[in-house]
Each structure stands twice: as structure tokens, then as C-alpha cells.
Amino acid sequence: MIIAVDGGMTNTRFALVEAGRVFDRIKYQIGVRDSINSGRQVLEKAVRDGISELLGRNTLEPRCPEFPICR
């Protein structure tokens, strides 16, 4: 499984992907713009919460990733 995180100016989206198929996705209405106005902690919290929610909704345990993919 891969968790893809797409951070935009106004939203941060999360997708749970395996073998090219999206199993679940969520969107938080927090983006880069919010970190500019309120500090990076708000965006960091959204990323932590989004990953935690996605794992919890799909009864998956958190593990260290083998490698991050950044773009």
C-alpha cells in the first residue's frame, strides 16, 4: 500500500493506493496558504491527521515507509 499526499494551496488530499488502484481517499481543507498565514504546524498536523484517518478507516497499522515519493 502507498499513501499519496497531494498538498495544494487550499487543500491537502490523501489517497490509499495499491497496484495502481485507489482504495480510499480523503481531503482536508488545509493547504500551503494556511501554513503561510498560521505557521507550518497547522499543515504538519493536517498531514499527520490525514494519514492517521486513512489508516484507521482501512484498519491498517502505521509502519515506516520503505521510501518516500516527493514531487
The 8 nearest C-alpha neighbors of each residue, nearest first, counted from 0:
[[1, 17, 16, 15, 2, 18, 22, 59],
 [2, 0, 16, 15, 17, 3, 14, 64],
 [1, 3, 15, 14, 16, 4, 13, 0],
 [2, 4, 14, 13, 1, 15, 5, 16],
 [5, 3, 13, 12, 6, 2, 14, 11],
 [6, 4, 12, 11, 7, 13, 3, 10],
 [7, 5, 11, 30, 4, 10, 12, 8],
 [6, 8, 10, 30, 9, 11, 31, 5],
 [7, 9, 31, 30, 32, 10, 6, 33],
 [8, 10, 30, 7, 29, 32, 28, 31],
 [11, 9, 30, 28, 29, 7, 27, 8],
 [10, 12, 6, 27, 30, 5, 26, 7],
 [13, 11, 26, 5, 4, 25, 27, 6],
 [12, 14, 4, 25, 24, 3, 26, 5],
 [15, 13, 24, 3, 2, 23, 16, 21],
 [14, 16, 2, 23, 22, 21, 1, 24],
 [17, 15, 21, 1, 20, 0, 22, 14],
 [16, 18, 0, 20, 19, 1, 21, 15],
 [19, 17, 20, 16, 0, 21, 1, 22],
 [18, 20, 17, 16, 21, 22, 1, 0],
 [21, 19, 17, 16, 18, 22, 15, 23],
 [22, 20, 16, 15, 23, 14, 19, 17],
 [23, 21, 15, 16, 20, 24, 14, 17],
 [24, 22, 15, 14, 21, 25, 53, 16],
 [25, 23, 14, 13, 15, 26, 22, 12],
 [24, 26, 13, 12, 14, 27, 23, 53],
 [25, 27, 12, 11, 13, 28, 10, 24],
 [28, 26, 11, 29, 10, 12, 25, 45],
 [29, 27, 10, 9, 11, 26, 30, 12],
 [30, 28, 10, 27, 9, 11, 33, 42],
 [31, 29, 9, 10, 8, 32, 33, 7],
 [30, 32, 8, 34, 33, 7, 35, 9],
 [31, 33, 35, 8, 30, 34, 9, 36],
 [34, 32, 36, 31, 35, 30, 37, 29],
 [35, 33, 39, 38, 37, 31, 32, 36],
 [34, 36, 32, 33, 38, 37, 31, 39],
 [35, 37, 33, 34, 38, 32, 39, 31],
 [38, 36, 34, 33, 35, 41, 39, 40],
 [39, 37, 34, 40, 35, 36, 41, 33],
 [38, 40, 34, 42, 41, 43, 37, 35],
 [39, 41, 43, 42, 38, 44, 34, 37],
 [42, 40, 44, 39, 43, 34, 45, 38],
 [43, 41, 45, 44, 39, 40, 34, 46],
 [42, 44, 40, 46, 45, 41, 39, 47],
 [45, 43, 47, 41, 42, 46, 48, 40],
 [44, 46, 42, 48, 43, 47, 49, 41],
 [47, 45, 49, 43, 44, 48, 50, 42],
 [48, 46, 44, 50, 45, 49, 51, 43],
 [49, 47, 51, 45, 46, 50, 44, 52],
 [50, 48, 46, 52, 51, 47, 45, 53],
 [49, 51, 53, 47, 52, 48, 46, 54],
 [50, 52, 48, 54, 49, 53, 55, 47],
 [53, 51, 55, 49, 54, 50, 48, 56],
 [52, 54, 50, 56, 55, 51, 49, 57],
 [55, 53, 59, 51, 57, 52, 56, 58],
 [56, 54, 58, 52, 57, 53, 51, 59],
 [57, 55, 53, 54, 58, 52, 59, 51],
 [56, 58, 54, 55, 59, 53, 23, 52],
 [59, 57, 55, 56, 54, 60, 53, 52],
 [60, 58, 54, 57, 55, 61, 56, 53],
 [59, 61, 62, 54, 58, 55, 57, 51],
 [60, 62, 59, 63, 54, 51, 50, 64],
 [63, 61, 64, 60, 65, 59, 54, 0],
 [62, 64, 65, 61, 66, 67, 60, 1],
 [65, 63, 66, 62, 67, 1, 61, 2],
 [66, 64, 63, 67, 62, 68, 1, 0],
 [65, 67, 64, 68, 63, 69, 1, 2],
 [68, 66, 69, 64, 65, 1, 3, 2],
 [67, 69, 66, 70, 3, 4, 1, 2],
 [70, 68, 67, 4, 3, 5, 66, 6],
 [69, 68, 5, 4, 67, 6, 3, 7]]
